[in-house]
Amino acid sequence: MPERRFPLRLTPPVWLALGCFALPLLVLVAAALHGQDGHRVNLDAVLAGASSVHPLGCDDLGRDVLARLAEAIRLSLGVGIGVITLAGAIGITLGIAAGWYGGWVDALLMRAADIVLSFPGILLAIAMAAMLGPSVENIVYALVAVGWVGFARLARGQVLSLKHAPFIEASFAAGSGLGYQATRHLLPNIAAPLLVEASFGLAAVIIGEAGLSFLGVGVQPPAASLGTMIREGTNLMLVAPAQVVWPGLVLFLLVMGVNILGDALRDRLDVKREPAG
């Protein structure tokens, strides 16, 4: 079997990724220790500056920015992990089936993937979120509907390159079915590129959730999202620029950290990206 290398060494890119995660982690820890309610409206503290009571100040309704920022980080990571898990499960299953069976199964599934790819991903997600209605669950459904394609195409290509390998053919000749082949041989040998795909996909999902919320078809008030916080802060940039700076900086660091970590994983696992086109 091909050699599999999963440990991630603490190389400079990994340290840089961990540095990017430092601020979001600090926000989560500080909010947990501070114990403020991010939904409590206090009109006496509208746009209040940083203080011992409100370390990052308050928004235009007097709500604690630190608490809302922590809630937004948890939501972004929750949506990201949920979407990647569902999209990965669906895409990998369909990709393995397409690559293994070939014929009309492969043609049908890949044409469905081509249809999804024919639309710009973010526009398709916006349309689906708008049709389903603004909510966290519908954001997940919309992003899963777009995100499964990458996993399916990658899994199909990997299976096509492995299905005629000697150890696969020997197992098949011994009477093993696709279920056994997938769990015992295929998935362990295609896990590395799928892990890299998931890391880059997580960054895309975090941006997608923030973008949908920014456009008003995602998370709705009073729930906090990085996208909604940036949208609400754009009207206050001249009088309270911190309302945009903090959520924008956290979003930037989260996405940058995940992308750098994905690059480090790709290099460590010797995964080659498919050429575009």
N, C-alpha and C positions, 0 to 999 in steps of 0.2 A: 504493500500500500504506500501511497505518497506520504512523505513525512509531514507531520502537522506541528506547527510551532505557535503556541498561543500566548506564552508569557510576554508581557509588555515591560520592557526595561525602562528605567528612569533616565531616558536620554534628554538632551536639552529641549526638544519639542514637547516631550511629556511634561517636563517641569513648566514650560510656558503654558501648556493647557491647564495644568493645576493652578498656575497663577491666575489665569482667566477665571477659574471657578472660585477663587478666593473671595471676591466681593459678593457674589450671590450667596455663598455659604455664610459669610459674615452677616449678611442681611437676615438670613433665616435664623441664625443663632441669636442675633441681637433682638429680633422681633419676639422670639420665644421667651427670652429672658425679660424683655420689657413688659410684655403682657398687655399691650394696648389693643383695643377693639377697632379694627379697620373700617367698621361700618357705623361707628358711633358718630353722629353729626353733632358738631359743636360750633354754632354760629359765632361764638365769642372768640374762636381761634381760627377764623377764616384767613388762609394764606399766612399763618403765623410762621415765623422763622424757626430755625433749629434751636432747641432748648433741651434741658434735662428731661422734660416731660415728653417732648416730641423731637427725638434726635435728628430727624430729617424734615421737620416742619409739618405743616398741615396743608391740605388742598383747599379748593374753593368752597368746600362745604364743612371745613374744619375737621376732616377726618385725618387720622394719623397716616402719614405717607409711608413710614417704615413698615407698619402693619400691613398696609395695602400692597406694598412692594413685595413683601414676603408671601402674601396670598397669591399674587400674580406669578411669582417664581414657581410656587408649588403647582399652580394650575398649568403653566407652560410645560413643566417637566411631566406632570401627570398625563396631559393630553399627548405629549410627544411619545412617552413610553407606551401609552395605550394604543396610539395609532400605529407605531412601529410593530408592536406585538401582533395586532390584528392583521395589518397589511402584510407582515412577514409570513404569518401562518397561512393566509389565503394565497399569496403570491408564490410561496415556496411549494405549497401543495399542488397548485395548478401548473407551475413550471416543471416539477418532477413528472407529473402526469403527461404533460405535453412532450417532454424530452424522451420519456420511456416508451410511451405507446406510439408516438409519431402519427402519421396518416391524418385522418380527418380530425382526430382529437387535437393534434398539434396545430393543424390549420385553423380550427375553430377558435381555440384559445388564443393563438397568436394574432388572429384577425381582430378578436375582441381587444387585445392589448394595443393593436395598431389604432383602433378607433379611439381609445382613450388618449393615446399619444398624439393623435391628430389635433386635439384641442390643447391650448396652453393650460398647463396644470392649475395655475392659480385662478384663471377665469372659470374653469370647470368647477373648481371647489367653491368659488363665489356663487355660481349659478345654483349648485346643489344646496349650499347653505341657505341661500335666499328662498329656495323652494321649500325646503324642510322647515325653515323657521330658525331664528337665532337662539341657540342654546349650546351648551358644552357638548352634549351628546351628538347633536347634529353636525357640529364641527368635526368630531371624530369620524362620523360616517362619511362626510364629504372628503376628508383628507385620506381616509382608507380607500375610498373609491378611486382616488388618483394614485395613491402610493403603492398599491399592490403590483403594478406593472413592472417596476424596476426589479423587484424580487423575482417575479415570474420569468422574465427574460434571462436574468442572471442564472437562476436555478436550471432553466431549460438548457442553456448553453453548457453549463457544467455537467449536467447529466448526459448530454450528447457526447461529451468528451470522455465520459467514464463508463458508459453502458457496455462498451465492448472490451473493457479492460479484462485481463485474464481472471482476476479474482472475482469479478462480477459474473462473468460467464460460468465460472466453476460453481459459484453459489446458485446461479439460475439452473444449471444442469442438475444440481442436487435437489431441485424441487422447491426452492425458496420463491415466495411470491413477492410482489412489489412492496407490500408493507414491511416485510423483513428486510428486503434489499434497501429500502429507504432509510430505515432506522439503524440498520447494522453497518451498511457500507456507504450509501450515497450521502446522507446528511453529515456524518463525521468527516468525509473527504471534501465536502463543499462548504463546510462551516466557515472557513477563513474568509473567502470573498463575500459571503453573506453577512458576516459580522462587520466587515468594512462598509458594505452597502447600508446596513442598519445604522452605523454611526453617522454617515453622511445624510441618511434619510432623517435622522433625529433632528439635525440642524435645520433641514428644510421644513420639517413639521413645525418646529418652534417659530420659524419665520412666518409660515403659513397661518398658524393660529393667531399670531400677533397682527398679521395683515388683515385677516378676516374681521378680527375684533376692531381694528382701527377703522375699517370701512363700515362698521355698524351691523354686520351680518354674523358676528360671532358672539362672544360673551357679552351679556347685557348687564348694565348697572342694576343693583349695587355691587355685583360681583366684580372683583378686580382682575384685570388682565393687563399685561404690558402694553398691548395694542390700545386698549381703551384709556389707559393712563396717559399714553402719548397723545392720543386724540384730544382728550380733555385738556391736556397741558398746552396744546398748540395755541389756544385762545388766550393763554396767559404768559406767553413767552417774553413779552416786554416788561411785565410787572413781576413775574415769578418764574424765571427760566428753569429753576430747579425742578419744576413740575414735569418738564420734558427731559431734562438732563439725566435724572436718576433712572427712570424706566428705560430710556434710550441706551444708557451706558450698560445697564444690566443685560438688556437684550443683546447688545453687541458682544459683551463678554461671554455670555452663554453660547451664542452661535459660534464665535471665534474659538472658544475652548473645545467645543464638540468637533469642529472641523479640523483643528490641529490634532486632536486625539485620533480622529479618523485617518489623517495622513500618517501619523505614527504607526497606527495599526496596519495600514496598507504596506508601509515600508518593512515593518517587522515580519509580516506574514508573506512577504514577496508576492503580493497580489498585483497583477497588471490590470490597469483600466482598459476597457474596450475602447477602441478608437471611435470618435464621433462619426455619425453618418452611416 
